[in-house]
Amino acid sequence: MTEIQRETLEVDVLFVGAGPACLAGAIRMGRILKGQVPGVASPGDLSIMVIEKGAEAGSHSISGAILDPKALAELIPDFRDRGAPLESPVGDDDLYYLTRRRALRSPITPPPLRNHGCFIVSLGKLTRWMGEQLEGLGVDLIPGFPGSELLYEDDRVVGVRTGDKGLDREGKPKSNFEPGVDIRAKVTVLGEGARGSLTKQLVARHHLDAGCNPQVYTTGVKEVWEVPEGRLRPGSVVHTLGFPLDAKTFGGGFLYGMADNHISAGFVTDLGYEDPHTDPHSVFQQFKTHPLVARFLEGGRVVSYGAKAIPEGGYWSIPQLYVDGCLIAGDSGSLLNAQRLKGIHTAMKSGMIAADVVAGCLAAGDSSAARLKEYQDRIKSSWMGRELWNVRNFHQAFDGGLWSGLVHSALQMATGGRGVRNRYPTVASHERMRRLRPGEKPPGRAFDGKLTFDKLTDVYFSGTKHEENQPCHLVVADVDICHTRCTEEYGNPCQHFCPASVYEMAETDEGLRLRINASNCVHCKTCDIKDPYGIINWVTPEGGGGPAYVSL
Ligand code: SF4
């Protein structure tokens, strides 16, 4: 095969992923270059680029979301005057424990779930707005360009190759073929969100997680509803524990009152669950049938749907965040505060610290790992480092179930995050799945089409689209395992954990075989994480494909 001729672009700093981490980094970098950041000298005239796999900034952004504005206020002090899309300041915070029929309101809201001073936001709207703030700062934001592989010179990262466009299912060029571009950069910052595909390659190649706790994840499934007037005041926050999860599985639900009679409703299920039939989408649908929840939503309509894995390992799962020529920021670097259910402010702060450190490195003409190490040191000594240290054992505390988790969690709060030991161990999410029991079948699932929806209906609400005739972006290393060992040992759990009906076991002339409906994929990364054999690799599809999130 003739070698593909690729265009090469040269930039000084390349940010991969237009989420809160990289957009904050790019805004800060642009402002440093303009001499607008006191205390950080401009390294001169640099070229800055942000690439994003989605069709636009914000189209793949999804979060609860309650924003702690601390980092945003540091980044853009006049964010309110500039029209930052804040749905509402948080008013009241309520916490309930749900049984099947009853809702027991906690007499006190634990301090981590008190959100006074925070704002309910749509992360999609916020990141679109952050993208607009780049205007005039000399930063190029290029959507529809996924980073498909890292470029190396020896062990130094020298940029990113973007994905080819116009390949057919077999990987052969079609008439509209456009080869990906090699974007060479002095420093590359990876802010791809949870389980970033380039970050995964980088961490594996350099063993950046050596000595860390394994990363653990939850999957959040969410719908935004438009409801009749007066259901949930803008700014009202409801969190729940209990139903429909059993006491062994960590997770909980949320309802956030948004502007214009919209409610953000969602459920987070720990991917450390044991039962192979657990289905985070179905768990969320059951959550909505609880009388407490249904009364807020009944008579309304869904306007958007989405799902995303959330990295909850926290402090002890933070890998080395630097190598020669490259940094890792935001959720990709395990920089989320799971106890507060918040990662937007820490992602932004990491992007800002990355910008400050990179400016210094480029001024000195040195972007080696030894110099970039300053990034991790400054994260640790910043307010975000202290915040993450104080909750360093939070998620691990729930490895033994909800009730012991609450006891450990209270103890940790009283001891500055320590609890009964300085570092609680944990187990990777996919290793906790138990095998099928004899005769065990998946539970029946029914959806009424009014309050509860099947996965395909919800995928429709996510606006997801991919070019159909392209190589499959869910790469299963050994498909024979699917219809042999996996059917017998786990009952093909990919059919259950994927919240978008991508995987199905279909009858064929050769028997039961795996069928992958890749065009439904909402890019949540759950399959890459929870597959019990670790053989599913999520790679970037053709640029611009994926969800088109609205208000999420
Ligand atoms: Fe999520 Fe994987 Fe399903 Fe895509 S295929 S929606 S990444 S679980």
Residues whose N, C-alpha, C, O or C-beta is under 5 A from the ligand:
A	BS01	SF4	F497 C498 P499 A500 V502 C521 V522 H523 C524 K525 T526 C527
